[in-house]
Amino acid sequence: MMKNQRGVALSGLMFWSIVLILVAVLGMKVTPTFIEYQKILKDIKATAAKAGPDSTVSDVRNSFDKFADIDALDFKANQLDISKDNGKIVISFDYEKRIPLFWNVSLLINYKGSTAG
């Protein structure tokens, strides 16, 4: 009488190990760009809160650059779209981040954010 063996075959173990490693590497490459996006979002909200209704576009850009310097961002104020809506300053941005994965394969992420909503 034979007992059924339970467990994972070596090929299954290797397959899932490779999948897990690829997911981990992808996470390690994407996470810094997502953290940068969150910092930009935080900084535009702080800039909009700090700006008064009589602030000029130049004032808003200078204020954002100060926040960006503190957070050590590569993102510059000239990439922001600044407008007024009902006397309130609205700041938005839209940029792409290309993350090289391997060989000639890259991941392209389009980050968008705004203080409007």
C-alpha positions as CSV (number, residue, x, y, z in Angstrom):
1,M,0.0,0.0,0.0
2,M,1.5,3.4,-1.1
3,K,0.9,6.6,0.7
4,N,0.2,9.8,-1.4
5,Q,3.1,12.2,-1.1
6,R,2.4,15.8,-0.4
7,G,4.7,18.7,-1.0
8,V,6.1,21.0,-3.7
9,A,8.1,19.7,-6.6
10,L,11.5,21.3,-7.3
11,S,10.2,22.7,-10.6
12,G,7.2,24.3,-8.9
13,L,9.4,25.8,-6.2
14,M,11.8,27.3,-8.8
15,F,8.9,28.7,-10.8
16,W,7.3,30.5,-7.9
17,S,10.7,31.7,-6.6
18,I,11.3,33.3,-10.0
19,V,7.9,34.9,-10.0
20,L,8.4,36.2,-6.5
21,I,11.8,37.6,-7.3
22,L,10.4,39.4,-10.4
23,V,7.6,40.9,-8.4
24,A,10.0,42.1,-5.7
25,V,12.4,43.7,-8.3
26,L,9.4,45.4,-9.9
27,G,8.3,46.7,-6.5
28,M,11.8,48.0,-5.7
29,K,11.9,49.9,-9.0
30,V,8.4,51.4,-8.9
31,T,8.3,52.3,-5.2
32,P,10.7,55.3,-5.4
33,T,8.7,56.9,-8.2
34,F,5.5,56.4,-6.3
35,I,7.1,58.0,-3.2
36,E,8.2,60.9,-5.3
37,Y,4.7,61.3,-6.7
38,Q,3.3,61.3,-3.1
39,K,5.8,64.0,-2.1
40,I,4.9,66.2,-5.1
41,L,1.2,65.8,-4.3
42,K,1.9,66.8,-0.7
43,D,4.0,69.8,-1.8
44,I,1.4,71.2,-4.2
45,K,-1.3,70.9,-1.5
46,A,1.0,72.7,1.0
47,T,1.8,75.4,-1.7
48,A,-1.8,75.9,-2.5
49,A,-2.7,76.2,1.2
50,K,0.1,78.7,1.7
51,A,-0.8,80.9,-1.3
52,G,-3.1,83.7,-0.8
53,P,-5.7,84.8,-3.4
54,D,-3.5,87.7,-4.5
55,S,-0.4,85.4,-5.1
56,T,1.1,85.5,-8.6
57,V,2.1,82.4,-10.6
58,S,5.7,83.3,-9.9
59,D,5.0,83.4,-6.1
60,V,3.4,80.0,-6.3
61,R,6.3,78.5,-8.3
62,N,8.9,79.9,-5.9
63,S,6.9,78.5,-2.9
64,F,6.7,75.1,-4.5
65,D,10.5,75.1,-5.3
66,K,11.2,75.7,-1.6
67,F,9.0,72.6,-0.7
68,A,10.7,70.6,-3.5
69,D,14.2,71.5,-2.2
70,I,13.3,70.3,1.3
71,D,12.0,67.0,-0.1
72,A,15.0,66.7,-2.5
73,L,12.7,66.4,-5.6
74,D,13.9,66.4,-9.2
75,F,10.5,67.8,-10.2
76,K,10.6,71.5,-10.9
77,A,7.9,74.2,-10.5
78,N,7.9,74.9,-14.3
79,Q,6.3,71.5,-14.8
80,L,3.2,72.7,-12.8
81,D,0.0,74.0,-14.3
82,I,-1.3,76.9,-12.1
83,S,-4.7,78.4,-12.5
84,K,-7.4,80.1,-10.5
85,D,-10.9,78.7,-9.9
86,N,-13.4,80.9,-8.1
87,G,-10.5,83.0,-6.6
88,K,-8.8,79.8,-5.3
89,I,-5.4,78.8,-6.7
90,V,-5.5,75.3,-8.3
91,I,-2.2,73.5,-9.0
92,S,-2.0,70.4,-11.1
93,F,0.7,68.3,-12.8
94,D,1.0,65.5,-15.3
95,Y,4.2,63.7,-16.1
96,E,5.5,60.4,-17.3
97,K,8.2,58.2,-15.6
98,R,10.0,55.6,-17.6
99,I,11.4,52.8,-15.5
100,P,13.9,50.4,-17.3
101,L,13.2,46.8,-16.3
102,F,15.6,44.6,-18.3
103,W,17.1,44.7,-21.8
104,N,15.0,47.0,-23.9
105,V,11.8,46.6,-21.8
106,S,10.6,49.6,-19.8
107,L,7.6,50.4,-17.6
108,L,5.9,53.7,-18.4
109,I,3.8,55.3,-15.6
110,N,1.8,58.4,-16.1
111,Y,1.4,60.4,-12.8
112,K,-1.3,63.1,-12.5
113,G,-2.3,65.1,-9.5
114,S,-4.2,68.3,-8.6
115,T,-5.3,70.3,-5.7
116,A,-8.8,70.7,-7.3
117,G,-10.2,67.4,-6.1
